[in-house]
């Protein structure tokens, strides 16, 4: 005699289990906001990371930016009291909590997590906040909640390791082999016609010393040396500084404006003023 499976027999429900996948910038999906949390359709969560540890590489980061991740529940039972935490304050996660994450078969929408990475300007673009350490950075995002397992309530957790490479445009300025402190301005030079949004630029007196500039950041820099109204008629001189390269400029003639372009990489605004064109500006003079 062959045993037959009862038609009404139902497979046991599995405990809730987090899934996490990155949502790419060019991915367009329908969104809805419920109680301040943004949700997207469940089918958007493709290739979920369902292991207890997930790894994401965000690549090169030139400036502050938000990245988005879809949080799903790959189990049958709901996950409640969900908390999301970052172990680095420059990686801001939102939302930080979700009341309930329905099981895979219960709901057609899943929450969208925003990971805002602070690197230079604030995320809203207004005002300088802080820079990430130049180069490799890693943050751990921990997602915890409660679900019903075989033996009652149990904790479910997913740890996501997120890494990126922070790019920074930076230079060192030397006069006679002595580094000039870019935080200590010698003079402030007004710009007759506003220079890309800058009414004045910071200036540094170097006297008749030999001036050297070094690329101390981790991106290549295009350097323009521009004449001012004290030396009209002089040509604009352009140099390319590879990472770590030093360029000896000799003795400065009168007053020069230096313009730095690092491919969009941010810089320390306390050291180098940035114009609307994304270039860094400062002046060097042997007459002030």
N, C-alpha and C positions, 0 to 999 in steps of 0.2 A: 504494500500500500504506500502511495506517495503522499506525503503531507502537503497540503495546500496552504498558501499564505492567505490569511484573511484579507478581504478587500478593504476593510475599514482599519487595517493595521497602519499606524502612523509611525514614521521613523522618529526616534527620540530627538528632541531639540538640543542643539549644541550651544555651549556657553558663548557669550559675546566675545569677540576678538577684533582688536583694532586692525584696520588696514590704512595705509597712508601712501598717497601718490602725489607727485608734483604736478601742478597745473601750469602749463607753459603759457608765455605771454600772448602768443598768437592763437590760443585756444578760446573760441567764442562759445559760451554756453548761456543758457537761460538762468537767471539768478532771482532769488527772492529773499527778503529779509524778514526774519521772525524773531521778535524779542531782541533785536540788535545783532543777531547772528545771521550771516549770509549763507544761504543754502543753494546747492546746485543739484541737478538730477542725478540719481544714483548711478545711471549708466555712464556718467562722466568719469567715474573712478575706475579707470582701466589700469591694469598692471599694478595692483595694489601691493605694498610691501606688508606681508602678513606675518613675518617673523618677529621675534621679540626685539630685535635691533634692526633699524633701517638706516641706510647710508645714502646721503645725497651730496653731490658735488655741484655747486652753483657756478663754478668757473671763476673768471676774472670779474672783480667788482671795481668799477671806476669811481662810483659815488653812491650816496645813500639810495636805497632801492627796496621795494617790497617784493617778496616772493610769495606765491600762493600754493597751498597744499590742500588736497581733498582728504578729509578724515571719514572713514567708513567703518561699518561694523560687519564683519564677514561671518559672524555667528548668527544663530537664530534668535537667541534671547537678547533683550535690550541691555545696554550698558548705561548706568546712571551715575550721577555725581562725577562727571568727567572734569578733570583739571588738566591744564596744559601749561607747562613751565619751561622757561629757558634759563640756563645757568650763566648767561652773559647779558648784562643790562643793555649792551649795544645791539642785541638781537631781541627786538620787542615782538612778543607773540600776542595775537588777538584772534578770537576771544580767549580769555584765560580760564573760562569754565563753560560747561554745557550741561544742562539738567539731565537730558536723556538722549541717547543715540540709539535709535530703533534698530532692531535686527534686520538682516538683509531682506527678509521676506515680508517685513511689516510696513516699510515706508519707501516712498519713491524719491526722497531727497536726502542729501548728506551735507554736513557743514563744510564751509570753506575756511581754512585757517590762513591768516596773514602773518608772515614773518618779515617784519620791517627791520632792515639792517642799517644802522646808523654809521655812515662813513663820510664825514664832512658836514654838509648842510643837514638841517632837520628834514624829516621825511616830507613835510609840507613845503620845503624849499626856502623857508624863511629863517635866516640866521644860521650861523655856524654852531655846531654842537661839539663833535669830537671825531677824531680819526681812529680807525682800527689800526692795530699794529701792522706795519708794512709786511706784505707777504702772506703766508699761510695762516688762516684763522679757522678754528673749529668751535662749534657750539653744540651742546647736547640739549635736545628738546625732549622732555619726559611727559608722556600722556598716561594718565591713570584714571581708573573708574571701577565701578562695582557691577558684577553680573551674577546670575544664578547658575551655579554648576551642579554637578551630580550630588554634592554634599552640602548644598545650600549656597549662601552668599560667598563670593570669592572676589579677590582683587585681580583686575586685568591691567596690564601695563605694556606700553611700547616705548622704547627709547630710540629716538632718531638722531643720528650724528650728521650734522650739516657742516660742510667745509666750503671755503672759498679762498680766493687769492686776492688780497686787497692791494690795489694799485695806488701809488702815491707819486705825485710830481713834487720834487723837492730839489733844492740846490744849496750849495755852500759857496759863499763869496769870500775871497781872500785878498788882502792887500799886503804885499811884501811877506807872503806866506803866513800871515796872521789872519785867523778867521774873523770876519766881520759878523757881529751879533745882529741878525736881521730883526730881532725884537727891539733893538735900540735904534730908533730912527734919528739920523743926523739933522735932516731938514724935511720939510713937506713942500712939494712942488705943485703949485696950482697948474691946472691944464686949461688953457684958453678955450679951446673947443673940447668939451668933455670927451675923455678918452674911454669910449665904450662903457659909459655909465659912471666912470670915476672922475669926480671933480678935482681931486688932488691925489698924488701918488707919493709914496714914501721914498725918501732919498738917503743916500749914504755917502759920506765924504771919505775919499781915499787919498787925497793929496796927490803927490807925484810918485806914489808907490806903484809897482807893477801889480796889476789886477789879474786874478785867476778865478775862474768859475768852475765848479765841480757839480756833476749830476749825482746827487746823493739819494735820489729816489729810485724807483724800480721800473720806470718807463722812459723810453727815449724822449728827448726834449728838442724841439726846434727853437733856437734862440735868435731873436731879432734884436739888433742894436740900432735904435732909431735916433736921429738927430732931434734936437729941440730948437726953440727959437734963439738959443745962444749960439748955435752952430748950423744955421740953415744952409742948405746946399750940400751938406755931407750926405753920402748915400746911406741907404739902409743896408746893414751887413747881416747876413744870415749864416748861422752855423747849426750843425746837428750834433747834439751831445748824446752819445750812447750811455747806457747805465754804467756808472762808475767813472766815466771819462772826465778828464780835466782839460780846460782850455785856457791857455795864457793869452791875455788880451793886451798886455803891455801897459803903458801909462795912458790913463784916460785923457782925452782932449776935451776940455770944457765939461758940458753936462750931457749925459746920454740917458735915454730911456731903454730899459731892457724889457722885452716882451717874451714870455715863456709859453710854449704850447706843448702840452703833454698828452695829446690824443684824447682829451676829455677826462683824464684822471684828476681826481680832486687833490687839494693841497691844504696846508695849514694856513688858514686865512689870517692868523695872527702874525705870520711871517711874510706872506706874499698876498698882495691884494689882487682880487680876481675881477676882471671886467665882464661886461655882458657877453662878450664873445668867448668867454671861457679861458682867456689867456691871463697869465699872471704878469703884473707890471711892477717895476720899481725903477728908481733913477740912481745913477752913480755920477759923482762929480769930483773934479779936482779944484773947483773954484769956490765951493761953499764951505 
